[in-house]
Structure formats: structure tokens, C-alpha cells
Amino acid sequence: MKKYKVGIIGYGGFGKFLHHWFAQLEHVDVAAVSDSGNHFKGDEHCKSYRDWKELLKNPEIEIVCIVTPPGLHADMACAAMKAGKHVLLEKPVSITEESAQQILDVQQETGMIITVDHMIRYNPIIQNLMELGNSGALGKLRHAVVNNYAQDASLPPNHWFWDEEMSGGIFIEHGVHFFDIVNALGKQQYSEVYGCSHHRNESQRDRVAAMVLYDEGLIASYYHAFSGPGLFEQTTINLAYDLGRVIIEGWMPMKGTIKALVNQQTKAQLNSIPGWEVINTEKLNDSNDVSRPEGWGDADSSNVDDTVIYCGGIGYQADELVSGSFEIHQTKGEVYGKCVQSILSDMIKKIENRDHELQITIEDAMKALKIAILASK
């Protein structure tokens, strides 16, 4: 594999993070940075530009990573592709459907490769749950609940995050990650979106919530609050499948629990989840179903097949109830870094082989954006 010269536009905290992790890839050379604050001085290995348009004129740069506030994404991404650069674009793809469509139109005109940094799809926990869902091991995904309690200490009132003309607001700037995760796990199309929000003052909308109905019956709710101390920062994703209940912890998923009805084949599939440990196993014949109180007038079950579980009218073969936990035994920074390395490597595979299917496409990013826009109204 050849070594690709990469330029980074935007050099705040995340831009520096990308530089650190991309520099460790053998097939990547971070050769240029555009830093409007002029904090990055450059050296013999990496050139520094004040103006991002000057970086695009560098003929050596093949891939541009755009890590700027969302309101700038469309102009920068389109200019980069017209300059012959492939683009890794920070999420969200843009802040309006019109500007996102403009990016897609330019991509189709130029033939350049573009992907959007929904890097949570590359997290090993999410990837394995996607595979379990595709295999049918857990049945259909029926309900998802995302709760995100984020700190606002690093977001003073004049921060661009609160300027919805620049950020799009919480659902567009941040919530798209979680709309995309549920889209990837459920593989369903949204049909109805309802949203509500709270403003602490005229310029800061700090808490938002949404409920989304999908075309195959999945119902998902989302709550995001940027209004608390860092000590209380927490993200959980609860997933209710026909045959399982999953709780994931961390905005960058790091650990969680599963309780699932399984047969021997689907039980073995759980071993693929990082750090999977079985806590308890019960034979269904021995388990005590307490969904009805004592004395309830149950119908005659003498002819019922105990190995068939019915959920939403669908019959599943299962003979055990398994409870367990999973965990990635690395730091959050390491997992996050590996995810951004993976998305760039995936993009390079697409550059070298146009038949390669990206794990996250611009169309995927646009679906998440459309839900976020509807939820924000």
C-alpha cells in the first residue's frame, strides 16, 4: 500500500487528536495542517497554513480531513473535491439538507471519495452488535433508548457550539452520532420524528429530546443534555430486541450487559463480543416466568413447544436464558484513536478499490442529518 499525504483543516482539540493517531499509521503521512489560530508552526515534515484554501493548492496532498465547525463543512468539502482531494469530513455532514446535497452532487461530479466521521460504527462493540443483528441471533430490534448527559464546563456562552447558525444545534452537531448508530443497528428507515427542547436563555438550547418511529416498527427515543458537571457525564444506549436486552455504556461504547434467549448456535455467537463473560445461564425449562402473578388463569400449555419463543408473532428457537457482560479492556482514548484510524484506512481502501464498500457512506450521514433536522424543529 502506498503512503498517502494527508492535510488537516482545523486544529482544535480534535484536529490535534487526529494528527496524533494518523501519524501512527504506516500508510499515512500527515503533511500539512491549516490552523487559523496559528498555533501549529509546522516543521520540515508537516507544512503549516493559515488559510485552508492555500492548503488545497498543495499538489502533494491527496486526502483532506476537515475538522471545523459544521457550518463550514459544505464550502470546504466541495472546494477540496474540486481541487482533486479525497475528503474525510467531520460529522455532521453539514447543517442543512440543501448543503449536504450540494456535497453529494460535487462528489458525483468529481468522482472523489468522501466519507463522514461517524467513527462509532467502527467501535468493536457496535460492529459485533451489527453482525449479531444481521444474523438474526437477537431477533428484531424493537426499542432503543439513548440518554446522553454531557458537561458544559468547556462550552462558554460565546462558544460556536451554541450558535445554531454554525453548529446546527445539539441534535445536528452531536446527536447525529446516535441517530446513525440506531440506523446501523436497526437497518430501518425513519417514518415519523417528534422533537422537543429547552432553552436556558435566548442563545443556549441546552437540552433536547426526540422520538423516532421507523418503518418496521422500531421506536427510539433520544435525550441529550449539555447542562451538567463532568463528574455526571454519562451515556447509555438501551436496546430491546425480541430475544435480548442490551445496555451499552459510554458515548464511545466501552462496556455493557446482555440478557438473551439463545440456542446453542446463537449462544456461541455472543463470544465474538469484546470481553464477553457469562454471568448466569438458565435452562428455559428451569426458569421461572413471573410475568403473571400466582393463580393467574393460564391457558392449557400441555401441547406448547417449550423451545419456541414467540415475540411480535415471530417464533424463535431458544432453550436457554444467558446473562453476561462485555468490555473493551483499553482506555477510551485508545478505542477512540483506533476508530479514527479505521475510518481513514477504510477510506483508503475505497480510494484504491472503487468496488470496496465503505462502512459509513455520505448517504448514511445524510440520513442521520435528516432525522436530526426534523427532531430540531
N, C-alpha and C positions, 0 to 999 in steps of 0.2 A: 504494500500500500504506500502510495506517495505521501509526502508530507505537505499538508495544506497550510497556507499562510492565512491567519485569521486576524481580523480587526475588530476591536470592541468600541462601540459608540455608547458613551455613558459610563462614567467611572465613579459612581457612588459605591455603597457597600456591596451591592450585588455584582456590579461590574468587577470590583476587586476580587470577589469570590470566584467568579467565572475565570478570571485571569489565573488565579492560583490553581484551580483544578484542571483547566485546559492545558496549562503549561506542563502538566504531568503526563499528557498523552503523547505517545511516541510519534503519532502521525499528524500532530498539530504543532504549529509554530505561531504563537501569539506575536505578531509582527508589528501591530500598530494599535494605538489607543487614542480615541478622541475624548478629551476631558475639558469641558467648558470651564470648569473651575481652575484649570491649570495646576492641579495638584500632582499629576503624573508628569515627570520631566522627561521621560524617555531615556534610552541608552542605545548602545550600538546594536542591540538585539531587537529592540522594540521602539518604533518611532512614536513621537507624541504630536498630536494635532489639537489645536484649539477649536477649529471649525470642522465639523463632521463631513462637510462636503469636500474638504481637501483630502480627507482620508479616502473617500470614494474615488478620487483621482489616482490613487496609488495603484499602478497596474499589477503589482505583486500580490495584492490582497485578493483572495478568492472567495472567502466566506466572511460575512459581516454579522456580528452579534449586536443587536440593538437593545440596549438596556436603559431606556429613558422613560419618562412619564408617558402613560398611554396616549395622551392627546397628540404626541409627536410621532407615533408609530407609523401611521399611514404614509405621511410625506417621506419619512426616512426609508421605509421598506421599499416604496415604489422607486425612489431615487436610486437606491442600492441595486435593485434588479435591473433598472435601465442602464446602470453603469457596468453591468455584467457580473455582479456579485450574487452569490447564493446567500440566503438570509436565514439566520436563527433569530426569531423575534420574540422578545419577552411577552408574556401574557399581560393583559388580554390582547387579542389580535389587533383590536382598535377599540374605539368607544362608541361608534355608530355602525349600523348595518351598511350604510352607504360607503363609508370609508373602508370597511372590511371588504366589501365587494370590489372596491377600486383596487385593493391589494391583490385580490384573486384575479381580476381582469389583467393587471400588469404581469402577474406570474404566468398567465396563459399566453400573453403576447410575447414575453421574453423567453419563456421556457426555462427560467432559472428555478432552482429548488428553494422552497421556503417551508419552514416548519415553525411552530409556535411552542414556546417553552412551558407546556403543560407537563412538566417533568415528573409529576407524581405518578403518571402512568408507568413510569419506569421503575417505581418502587417495587421491590420483590414481593411484598405483601399484596399490593394491588394486582401485580401481574399474576400471582398464583390464584387469587380470588377470581380474576377474569377467566383463567383457564378452568377453574372449578365450575364457574357459571356456564361457560361454553360447553362443558362436558355433560351438564345436567346433573352433576353429583349432588347439588343442593336444591334442585328444583328451580322454580321460577322465583325471581326477586319480586316481592310484593310491596315492601315498605322500606323506606330509607329515611333516617333522621340524622341531620348534620347539625351539630352545635359547636360554634367556634367563639370562644371568649378570648379576645386579643387585648394586649396592652396598648394604651395610647400615650405613654410617657414620652416616646420618641417622636410623637406627632403633634407638635405645637400648632396653635390655631392658624398660623400662616403657612403651614406645610402644604405642598401641592396635593397631597392625598385628599384634603378636604375640599379642594376646588374641583367640582364635578365637571367643569368645562375641560379640565386637564386629566383627571383620573377616571371620570365616569361614575364615581361613587363606589361604595363598598362592594356591591354585588358585581360590578363590572371590573373593578381593579383587583378584587380579591376572591369574590365568590365564584368566579368562572372556574377556578380550580376544582371546586366541589361539584358544580354542575357537570363538569367534564368527567369527574370520577364516576358519578352515578350514571351518566350516559354510557361510559365504558363498561361498567359492571352490569347494567340492566339491558343494554342494547335495545332500547326502546326510544321512540320518538315522542317528544312532548306534544300534548294536545291542548292543555289549559294551564295558565300560570297566574297565580294570585300573589300580590305582594303588599307589605305594609312597612312603615318605617317610623323612626323617631328622630327629631332634631333637638339637640341640646341647646342650639341657638340658631340664628338665621344662616350661619355659614357652615355648621357642622352637623351633618346627618350621621349619627354615630351608632345606631342600632337598626338592623334591617331583618326582615323575615319574609319567607316565601313558601308557598305550597304549589307543587307541580304535579299534575296528572299526566301520565304517559299512555300511549296508545294501546298497550297490552295490559293496562290495569295497575301498573306500579304507581304508588303515591309517595311522594317525597317531600319532606319539609326541611327548611334551611333557616338557621338563625346565626347571624354574625354580629358581634358587638365589639367595637373598638372603644371601650369605656371603662377599663379596669386596670389594676396594678399587674405588673408582670408576674407576681407570685401566684396569681389566679389564672394565668394564661393556660387555656386547655382547649383541645379539640377532640371531639368524639364523633365517630360515624357508626350508627347502629343500622344493621341490615337484617331484615326479616325475609328469609327465603321459605319456600314450602317446607323444606326439610332441615332448616338450620337457623340459628340465631347467632349473628356475628357482631362483636363490638370491637372497633378499631380505635386505638388511642394515638393522638398526635396529628398535627396538621401535616407534618411529614410522618406518615404511618410508621410506628416503631414496634408496637406490640398490641395484644388484644386477646380475646377469648372466642371460642366457638362451642356451641352446643348443637349437635346434629344427629339426625336419624340416618343410619347408614346400613349398608350391607357390606360384605367382605370387600367388594371391589371399590366402593366409594370410601370405605374406611381407609384403604391403602392410599387413596389419592390425597388424603389430608396430610400425609407425610411430606408432601412437597412444600408445604408452607414453612417459611423460615422459623427455626427454633420450635417446631411443633412438639408439644409434650401432652400426652394423655393424662388427664386428672382422674377421670372416672369413666367406667363402661358398665352399662346395664343391658342385659337381655330384655327385649320388649316383653317377653312372657313373664318376666320377673318384676317389671317396673309397675309402679302404682300411679295410674292416671287419676289425678284428683280434680279434674276439670268439672266434675259433678259431685255434689255432696252425697254422703251416705243416705241410702234409702231412695235415691233417685230412680224413677221408673224406667230403667233402660230397656230397650227392645231386646228380644232374644238374639244373642250373639253366637249361638251354637254352630251356625254354618259360616261364620265370618273367618276369612283367611287372615291370621294374625300377622303374616309377613307383608300384607298390603296396607299401606298408609294412604288415605285419601286426603288431598289438600286442594281446595278450589275445584273439586270434581275430577282431579287427576289422581290416578293410582300409582303409587311408588312402592318398589320392593325395599323393605328395610327390616332388620331383625335386631338392631342394637341402637342404644342411645349413648353417644360418646360426648364427653365434655373435655375440653383441653384448652391450652394456652399457646400462644406463639409470640416470638420476639426476635427482632434483629439485634444481635449482640455486637453492635457498633455504636459510635456516637452519632447524634443527629447530623452533625457536620459531615461525617464520613458518608452517611447514607445519602444526604443531600448532594454532596460532591460527586458521588458515583452516578446519581441520577442525571446531573447535568452533563457529565462525561458521556453517559449512554445516549442522551438525545443528540449530542453533536456527532458521535460515532454513527448513530443510526442515519443521520442526515448525510454523512459522507458516503455511507453505503448506497444511499439513493442517488447521490451525485455520480458514483461510479457504475451503478447499475439501475437504469431507469425503471426496470421491472420490479425492483425492490419495493415493498410496501412499508411506508413509514408507520410507526406505531401511533403517531399523532399527526394528523394532516391539518392543513389550513381549514378544510371543510369541517373537521371536528371542532376546531377552535371557534368557528363561526356559529356552530350550533349552541355551544356553551354561551357565547356572547348574546345570541338572540334571546335565550332564556333570561339571562342577567338583565337585559334591557327591559323585557316585559315585567320582570319582578321589581324593577326600579321605578316603574311608573306610579 
